[in-house]
Structures are given as C-alpha cells and as structure tokens.
Amino acid sequence: MALVLGVAAGVPVLPRGAAEEPPAGGALRGRLLFGGPPPQPERVEVNKDVDVCGPLQLEDDTLLVAEDGGLANAVIWLDVRSSGREPAASALEKGAEAVVLDNVDCRFEPHVVLLRTGQTLKITNSDPIAHQATAFLNRNIPFNESVPAGSPPVERTLEKPELLPLPVTCPIHPWMKAHLFVLDHPYMTATGPDGRFAIRGLPPGEWTFRLWHEKAGFLKGEEVQGDAPAGWDGAKLTVTVTEGGTVDLGEVKLQPAAFE
C-alpha cells in the first residue's frame, strides 16, 4: 500500500542550503531516529601523521546519533529498478556542478558523497599531509588517487549508476572512511546531523525508495519501533507522490538491534 499525504509544499523542512522556493513536483521528507540511548563514538587509534592528526582527538564516525536520537548519514533514494519505470528523460540529464570530496582534519568531508553519472567528482586535500582516496566500486572502474598536501584537485567522472553506497578509504590513515553513491537521476539525499531529510522535485506517481545506513545496510520496515510508515515493506518504501504535495514519514525510530 502506498502512502499519500498532501501537505503544503512550502513547509520549512529543507536541508541547509536548499532553495526557499520548491521545484515543481512533489516531495518526500521525514526524520530518522535511533531508538535507544545515543551510542558514544569510540576514539580512533591515530597511528600515522600523529603530530597532525593526534591533537584532533578523532572519533569513529560510523554511527553518529544526536542527543535527541537523530540519525546522521542515512541515505535515501528513488530506486528505479524497484519502481519498474524511470523518471522523465529531463531528470536523467547529467549533473553539471562538480561535487567535492575533501580531506580535512584527517577526515573525509562530507561523509556521504552523492554523485550523478557524468558529474565530476573533485577530490581535494585541505590538510598539510598527504592522503589517498581509494574507492571500491562495482559498476564503475575503482580508483586509488593520491592527493599530496598542496596538490591540485584530482577529478574523476563516473558513468554508471551503482546499486548502493560504496566505501571510500584512505590507506594511509585507516580510520578515514566515506561512502560514495552514484545514480543517474537526482532523487537522492542523506540525513543531516539531526536525522532529517527531504527530497524535492519528485515526479508525480507511485515510486519505491530505499533507505540505507553504513552500519545497518538496507533499513527495513520491520526494524522500525512501533508501526512503520505505510508502504514500507521489507527494505522497500513505496509512496505515491502528488504534484505540489509532500509525503511526510514523520519521525521514524529504528531499533538499535538493526545497527549491531
């Protein structure tokens, strides 16, 4: 069963930096919560470039949960294969603006990189030490790029959509990890530090979405505390999008066992 909920399109739940006026189409929004006490990240072992990275007191960023339970870095996207159809051809145009993956403070930033096919991935290094960016890809050619301190950006273009987010690591600094997700359409996002997300400009109709987190894998309806939103069956969330309407999942608490 698909979930249909009409809400004024101008409700202010946009991610930081999003446009004030909504694009044409509909929207999907919600907030993902960790359904238990927030886990405390463990300190990582800094065993390389200790003089630069050691004073930063780095912590494991695999599972980041806000004090009020907001789950960061979960990825939500429209799954064309499960939906059984593709968006209009205009939505499949290649992304124009480059996406930056930076090495800063002995971390990758951002932690989740969302990239369109044909869009340029620009790997930069803001640190005073050398880094590497190694991507283990399935449908695209994997890469292993060195980015010395002060070097110009390294640019890569990926031409095929991936089935799920895939890891990017730095072999020099083993605690560093990000995830890269490549799709051939723009209908994807990641939760912010407070667990909120919004995908706007969705074409009207029935669509199936996937929700994923690096610690849990695909998030499933049966992992929700209490009643899951209507249309969430297993690892697939099917909703009906209306022109100018918003499908609002509300606050969704996920069982801590899903992240073990």
C-alpha positions as a Markdown table, in Angstrom:
| # | Residue | x | y | z |
|---|---|---|---|---|
| 1 | Met | 0.0 | 0.0 | 0.0 |
| 2 | Ala | 1.3 | 3.4 | -0.9 |
| 3 | Leu | 1.3 | 6.3 | 1.5 |
| 4 | Val | -0.3 | 9.5 | 0.2 |
| 5 | Leu | -0.2 | 12.7 | 2.3 |
| 6 | Gly | -0.9 | 16.1 | 0.9 |
| 7 | Val | 0.9 | 18.9 | 2.8 |
| 8 | Ala | 1.7 | 22.5 | 1.8 |
| 9 | Ala | 4.9 | 22.4 | -0.3 |
| 10 | Gly | 6.3 | 25.4 | 1.5 |
| 11 | Val | 6.7 | 23.8 | 4.9 |
| 12 | Pro | 10.2 | 24.8 | 6.1 |
| 13 | Val | 11.9 | 21.4 | 6.4 |
| 14 | Leu | 14.6 | 21.9 | 3.7 |
| 15 | Pro | 18.1 | 20.8 | 4.3 |
| 16 | Arg | 20.6 | 23.5 | 4.9 |
| 17 | Gly | 21.4 | 25.4 | 1.8 |
| 18 | Ala | 18.3 | 24.3 | -0.1 |
| 19 | Ala | 16.3 | 26.8 | -2.2 |
| 20 | Glu | 13.5 | 28.6 | -0.5 |
| 21 | Glu | 11.0 | 28.0 | -3.3 |
| 22 | Pro | 10.3 | 24.4 | -4.1 |
| 23 | Pro | 10.8 | 23.0 | -7.6 |
| 24 | Ala | 7.8 | 21.6 | -9.5 |
| 25 | Gly | 6.6 | 18.1 | -8.5 |
| 26 | Gly | 6.2 | 16.6 | -5.0 |
| 27 | Ala | 8.4 | 15.8 | -2.0 |
| 28 | Leu | 9.3 | 13.1 | 0.4 |
| 29 | Arg | 10.5 | 14.1 | 3.9 |
| 30 | Gly | 11.0 | 12.6 | 7.3 |
| 31 | Arg | 13.3 | 12.2 | 10.2 |
| 32 | Leu | 15.2 | 9.0 | 11.2 |
| 33 | Leu | 15.9 | 8.4 | 14.8 |
| 34 | Phe | 18.0 | 5.8 | 16.7 |
| 35 | Gly | 15.5 | 4.2 | 19.0 |
| 36 | Gly | 17.8 | 3.8 | 22.1 |
| 37 | Pro | 20.3 | 5.8 | 24.1 |
| 38 | Pro | 22.7 | 7.5 | 21.8 |
| 39 | Pro | 25.9 | 5.4 | 21.4 |
| 40 | Gln | 29.1 | 7.2 | 22.3 |
| 41 | Pro | 31.7 | 7.1 | 19.5 |
| 42 | Glu | 34.9 | 5.5 | 20.3 |
| 43 | Arg | 38.2 | 7.3 | 20.0 |
| 44 | Val | 40.1 | 6.1 | 16.9 |
| 45 | Glu | 43.7 | 4.9 | 17.0 |
| 46 | Val | 45.9 | 7.5 | 15.3 |
| 47 | Asn | 49.0 | 5.7 | 14.2 |
| 48 | Lys | 50.1 | 7.8 | 11.2 |
| 49 | Asp | 50.9 | 11.5 | 11.0 |
| 50 | Val | 50.4 | 11.7 | 14.7 |
| 51 | Asp | 51.7 | 15.2 | 15.0 |
| 52 | Val | 48.9 | 16.5 | 12.8 |
| 53 | Cys | 46.0 | 14.0 | 13.4 |
| 54 | Gly | 46.7 | 13.1 | 17.0 |
| 55 | Pro | 45.7 | 16.5 | 18.6 |
| 56 | Leu | 42.3 | 16.4 | 16.8 |
| 57 | Gln | 41.1 | 13.6 | 19.2 |
| 58 | Leu | 39.3 | 11.8 | 16.3 |
| 59 | Glu | 36.3 | 9.6 | 17.0 |
| 60 | Asp | 34.7 | 6.8 | 15.0 |
| 61 | Asp | 32.1 | 8.4 | 12.7 |
| 62 | Thr | 30.4 | 5.2 | 11.5 |
| 63 | Leu | 27.3 | 5.7 | 13.6 |
| 64 | Leu | 26.6 | 9.3 | 14.6 |
| 65 | Val | 23.5 | 9.9 | 16.7 |
| 66 | Ala | 22.4 | 13.3 | 18.1 |
| 67 | Glu | 21.5 | 13.7 | 21.8 |
| 68 | Asp | 17.8 | 13.6 | 20.8 |
| 69 | Gly | 18.3 | 10.5 | 18.7 |
| 70 | Gly | 18.7 | 12.0 | 15.2 |
| 71 | Leu | 20.5 | 9.5 | 12.9 |
| 72 | Ala | 23.0 | 11.1 | 10.6 |
| 73 | Asn | 24.3 | 9.9 | 7.3 |
| 74 | Ala | 21.5 | 7.6 | 6.3 |
| 75 | Val | 21.0 | 7.6 | 2.5 |
| 76 | Ile | 17.5 | 7.7 | 0.9 |
| 77 | Trp | 16.9 | 7.4 | -2.8 |
| 78 | Leu | 14.4 | 6.6 | -5.5 |
| 79 | Asp | 15.0 | 3.1 | -6.7 |
| 80 | Val | 14.3 | 2.9 | -10.4 |
| 81 | Arg | 14.6 | -0.9 | -10.6 |
| 82 | Ser | 12.1 | -1.5 | -7.8 |
| 83 | Ser | 9.7 | 1.2 | -9.2 |
| 84 | Gly | 9.6 | -0.5 | -12.5 |
| 85 | Arg | 10.0 | 2.7 | -14.5 |
| 86 | Glu | 12.3 | 5.6 | -15.0 |
| 87 | Pro | 11.7 | 9.3 | -14.3 |
| 88 | Ala | 11.2 | 11.6 | -17.3 |
| 89 | Ala | 14.2 | 12.0 | -19.6 |
| 90 | Ser | 14.8 | 15.5 | -18.3 |
| 91 | Ala | 15.6 | 14.1 | -14.9 |
| 92 | Leu | 18.2 | 11.8 | -16.3 |
| 93 | Glu | 20.4 | 14.6 | -17.7 |
| 94 | Lys | 24.0 | 14.6 | -16.4 |
| 95 | Gly | 24.7 | 16.7 | -13.3 |
| 96 | Ala | 26.6 | 19.9 | -14.2 |
| 97 | Glu | 28.2 | 21.2 | -11.0 |
| 98 | Ala | 31.2 | 19.3 | -9.6 |
| 99 | Val | 30.9 | 17.5 | -6.3 |
| 100 | Val | 33.9 | 17.9 | -3.9 |
| 101 | Leu | 35.3 | 15.2 | -1.6 |
| 102 | Asp | 37.8 | 17.0 | 0.7 |
| 103 | Asn | 40.4 | 15.6 | 3.0 |
| 104 | Val | 40.2 | 17.9 | 6.0 |
| 105 | Asp | 41.3 | 17.4 | 9.7 |
| 106 | Cys | 42.2 | 13.8 | 8.9 |
| 107 | Arg | 38.7 | 13.1 | 7.8 |
| 108 | Phe | 36.8 | 12.8 | 4.5 |
| 109 | Glu | 34.3 | 15.6 | 4.1 |
| 110 | Pro | 31.4 | 15.0 | 3.5 |
| 111 | His | 31.0 | 11.6 | 5.0 |
| 112 | Val | 28.4 | 10.7 | 2.3 |
| 113 | Val | 29.0 | 11.8 | -1.3 |
| 114 | Leu | 26.1 | 11.8 | -3.7 |
| 115 | Leu | 27.1 | 12.0 | -7.4 |
| 116 | Arg | 25.2 | 11.9 | -10.7 |
| 117 | Thr | 26.5 | 9.9 | -13.6 |
| 118 | Gly | 28.7 | 12.1 | -15.8 |
| 119 | Gln | 29.1 | 14.6 | -12.9 |
| 120 | Thr | 32.7 | 15.5 | -11.9 |
| 121 | Leu | 34.0 | 14.3 | -8.6 |
| 122 | Lys | 36.7 | 16.6 | -7.4 |
| 123 | Ile | 39.0 | 15.2 | -4.7 |
| 124 | Thr | 40.8 | 17.8 | -2.8 |
| 125 | Asn | 43.2 | 18.0 | 0.2 |
| 126 | Ser | 42.9 | 20.8 | 2.8 |
| 127 | Asp | 45.4 | 19.1 | 5.2 |
| 128 | Pro | 49.1 | 19.7 | 5.5 |
| 129 | Ile | 49.8 | 16.0 | 5.0 |
| 130 | Ala | 49.3 | 13.6 | 2.1 |
| 131 | His | 46.1 | 11.5 | 1.7 |
| 132 | Gln | 44.7 | 8.9 | -0.6 |
| 133 | Ala | 41.2 | 8.3 | -1.8 |
| 134 | Thr | 40.5 | 4.7 | -2.7 |
| 135 | Ala | 37.0 | 3.8 | -4.0 |
| 136 | Phe | 35.8 | 0.2 | -4.1 |
| 137 | Leu | 33.2 | 0.4 | -6.9 |
| 138 | Asn | 31.1 | -2.3 | -8.6 |
| 139 | Arg | 29.8 | -0.9 | -11.9 |
| 140 | Asn | 32.4 | 1.8 | -12.3 |
| 141 | Ile | 36.2 | 1.4 | -12.5 |
| 142 | Pro | 37.6 | 1.6 | -9.0 |
| 143 | Phe | 40.1 | 4.3 | -8.3 |
| 144 | Asn | 43.0 | 4.9 | -6.0 |
| 145 | Glu | 44.1 | 8.6 | -6.1 |
| 146 | Ser | 47.0 | 10.2 | -4.2 |
| 147 | Val | 46.4 | 13.7 | -3.1 |
| 148 | Pro | 49.6 | 15.2 | -1.6 |
| 149 | Ala | 49.4 | 18.3 | 0.5 |
| 150 | Gly | 49.0 | 21.4 | -1.6 |
| 151 | Ser | 48.3 | 19.4 | -4.8 |
| 152 | Pro | 45.6 | 20.5 | -7.3 |
| 153 | Pro | 42.3 | 18.6 | -7.1 |
| 154 | Val | 42.0 | 15.2 | -8.7 |
| 155 | Glu | 38.9 | 14.8 | -10.9 |
| 156 | Arg | 37.0 | 11.7 | -11.8 |
| 157 | Thr | 33.9 | 11.1 | -13.8 |
| 158 | Leu | 31.7 | 8.0 | -13.1 |
| 159 | Glu | 29.4 | 7.0 | -15.9 |
| 160 | Lys | 27.4 | 4.1 | -14.4 |
| 161 | Pro | 24.9 | 4.1 | -11.5 |
| 162 | Glu | 25.7 | 2.0 | -8.5 |
| 163 | Leu | 23.3 | -0.2 | -6.7 |
| 164 | Leu | 24.2 | 1.2 | -3.2 |
| 165 | Pro | 26.6 | 3.5 | -1.5 |
| 166 | Leu | 30.2 | 2.1 | -1.6 |
| 167 | Pro | 33.2 | 2.9 | 0.6 |
| 168 | Val | 36.0 | 5.3 | 0.0 |
| 169 | Thr | 39.0 | 4.9 | 2.2 |
| 170 | Cys | 42.4 | 6.4 | 2.8 |
| 171 | Pro | 45.1 | 3.6 | 3.0 |
| 172 | Ile | 47.5 | 6.0 | 4.7 |
| 173 | His | 45.0 | 6.7 | 7.5 |
| 174 | Pro | 42.9 | 3.6 | 8.1 |
| 175 | Trp | 40.3 | 5.3 | 10.3 |
| 176 | Met | 39.2 | 7.5 | 7.4 |
| 177 | Lys | 36.1 | 6.4 | 5.5 |
| 178 | Ala | 33.4 | 8.0 | 3.4 |
| 179 | His | 30.7 | 6.5 | 1.2 |
| 180 | Leu | 30.1 | 7.4 | -2.4 |
| 181 | Phe | 26.8 | 6.8 | -4.2 |
| 182 | Val | 26.3 | 7.3 | -7.9 |
| 183 | Leu | 22.9 | 7.5 | -9.6 |
| 184 | Asp | 21.7 | 8.5 | -13.0 |
| 185 | His | 18.9 | 10.8 | -11.5 |
| 186 | Pro | 18.9 | 13.5 | -8.8 |
| 187 | Tyr | 16.3 | 11.9 | -6.4 |
| 188 | Met | 18.6 | 11.0 | -3.5 |
| 189 | Thr | 19.7 | 12.6 | -0.2 |
| 190 | Ala | 21.3 | 11.9 | 3.1 |
| 191 | Thr | 20.1 | 12.7 | 6.6 |
| 192 | Gly | 21.7 | 15.6 | 8.4 |
| 193 | Pro | 23.1 | 15.6 | 11.9 |
| 194 | Asp | 19.5 | 15.8 | 13.3 |
| 195 | Gly | 18.3 | 12.9 | 11.2 |
| 196 | Arg | 16.1 | 15.0 | 8.9 |
| 197 | Phe | 15.9 | 14.6 | 5.1 |
| 198 | Ala | 13.9 | 15.9 | 2.2 |
| 199 | Ile | 13.8 | 15.0 | -1.5 |
| 200 | Arg | 12.1 | 17.6 | -3.6 |
| 201 | Gly | 11.0 | 18.0 | -7.2 |
| 202 | Leu | 9.9 | 14.3 | -7.4 |
| 203 | Pro | 7.7 | 13.4 | -10.4 |
| 204 | Pro | 4.1 | 12.6 | -9.5 |
| 205 | Gly | 3.2 | 8.9 | -9.4 |
| 206 | Glu | 4.0 | 5.8 | -7.4 |
| 207 | Trp | 7.7 | 5.3 | -6.6 |
| 208 | Thr | 9.7 | 2.9 | -4.5 |
| 209 | Phe | 12.5 | 4.2 | -2.3 |
| 210 | Arg | 15.4 | 2.6 | -0.5 |
| 211 | Leu | 16.9 | 3.7 | 2.9 |
| 212 | Trp | 20.4 | 2.6 | 3.8 |
| 213 | His | 23.0 | 3.2 | 6.6 |
| 214 | Glu | 26.6 | 2.0 | 6.5 |
| 215 | Lys | 26.2 | 0.3 | 9.9 |
| 216 | Ala | 22.9 | -1.4 | 9.2 |
| 217 | Gly | 22.7 | -1.8 | 5.5 |
| 218 | Phe | 19.3 | -1.5 | 3.9 |
| 219 | Leu | 16.8 | -0.2 | 6.5 |
| 220 | Lys | 13.7 | -2.4 | 6.8 |
| 221 | Gly | 10.1 | -1.7 | 7.9 |
| 222 | Glu | 10.3 | -4.4 | 10.5 |
| 223 | Glu | 13.2 | -2.6 | 12.1 |
| 224 | Val | 11.0 | 0.3 | 13.0 |
| 225 | Gln | 9.9 | 0.7 | 16.6 |
| 226 | Gly | 6.1 | 0.7 | 16.6 |
| 227 | Asp | 4.2 | 1.0 | 13.4 |
| 228 | Ala | 6.3 | 1.5 | 10.3 |
| 229 | Pro | 5.1 | 4.1 | 7.8 |
| 230 | Ala | 2.5 | 2.7 | 5.4 |
| 231 | Gly | 4.1 | 1.3 | 2.2 |
| 232 | Trp | 7.3 | 0.3 | 4.0 |
| 233 | Asp | 7.6 | -3.4 | 3.2 |
| 234 | Gly | 10.9 | -5.1 | 3.9 |
| 235 | Ala | 13.7 | -2.9 | 2.5 |
| 236 | Lys | 11.4 | -1.1 | 0.1 |
| 237 | Leu | 9.3 | 2.0 | 0.8 |
| 238 | Thr | 6.6 | 2.7 | -1.8 |
| 239 | Val | 4.8 | 6.0 | -1.8 |
| 240 | Thr | 2.5 | 8.0 | -4.1 |
| 241 | Val | 3.8 | 11.4 | -4.9 |
| 242 | Thr | 1.3 | 14.2 | -6.0 |
| 243 | Glu | 2.1 | 17.4 | -7.7 |
| 244 | Gly | 2.7 | 20.1 | -5.0 |
| 245 | Gly | 2.2 | 17.5 | -2.2 |
| 246 | Thr | 4.5 | 16.2 | 0.4 |
| 247 | Val | 4.7 | 12.6 | 1.6 |
| 248 | Asp | 5.7 | 13.1 | 5.3 |
| 249 | Leu | 7.0 | 10.0 | 7.1 |
| 250 | Gly | 7.2 | 11.9 | 10.3 |
| 251 | Glu | 9.7 | 10.7 | 13.0 |
| 252 | Val | 10.7 | 7.1 | 12.4 |
| 253 | Lys | 12.5 | 5.3 | 15.3 |
| 254 | Leu | 14.7 | 2.4 | 14.3 |
| 255 | Gln | 15.5 | -0.4 | 16.6 |
| 256 | Pro | 19.1 | -0.4 | 17.9 |
| 257 | Ala | 19.5 | -4.0 | 17.0 |
| 258 | Ala | 19.5 | -3.0 | 13.3 |
| 259 | Phe | 22.9 | -1.4 | 13.9 |
| 260 | Glu | 24.6 | -4.2 | 15.7 |
